[in-house]
């Protein structure tokens, strides 16, 4: 059961964009998604050179903002669960 869960999470890893005539540059939502799946993508990237943790051909600052918010969102459950 754990192996199936790991395989399902690995399927979420970011990879090279599909080839098309006019590819759209990834924007805010794609950056946010890549930030959310960063832990899984990082582990997969250790074993597969074709997987990157960050899309280098992006739309600029909006992608960066989404990526940072997505990666930072991983800390929110710990912040909210902290007892004061």
Secondary structure as the mmCIF struct_conf table of DSSP 4:
data_model
#
loop_
_struct_conf.conf_type_id
_struct_conf.id
_struct_conf.beg_label_comp_id
_struct_conf.beg_label_asym_id
_struct_conf.beg_label_seq_id
_struct_conf.end_label_comp_id
_struct_conf.end_label_asym_id
_struct_conf.end_label_seq_id
HELX_RH_AL_P HELX_RH_AL_P1 UNK A 2 UNK A 10
TURN_TY1_P TURN_TY1_P1 UNK A 11 UNK A 12
HELX_LH_PP_P HELX_LH_PP_P1 UNK A 16 UNK A 19
BEND BEND1 UNK A 21 UNK A 22
HELX_LH_PP_P HELX_LH_PP_P2 UNK A 23 UNK A 25
STRN STRN1 UNK A 26 UNK A 26
HELX_RH_AL_P HELX_RH_AL_P2 UNK A 28 UNK A 36
TURN_TY1_P TURN_TY1_P2 UNK A 37 UNK A 37
HELX_RH_AL_P HELX_RH_AL_P3 UNK A 38 UNK A 47
TURN_TY1_P TURN_TY1_P3 UNK A 49 UNK A 50
BEND BEND2 UNK A 53 UNK A 54
BEND BEND3 UNK A 56 UNK A 57
STRN STRN2 UNK A 58 UNK A 58
BEND BEND4 UNK A 60 UNK A 60
HELX_RH_AL_P HELX_RH_AL_P4 UNK A 61 UNK A 72
HELX_RH_3T_P HELX_RH_3T_P1 UNK A 73 UNK A 75
HELX_RH_AL_P HELX_RH_AL_P5 UNK A 76 UNK A 81
#
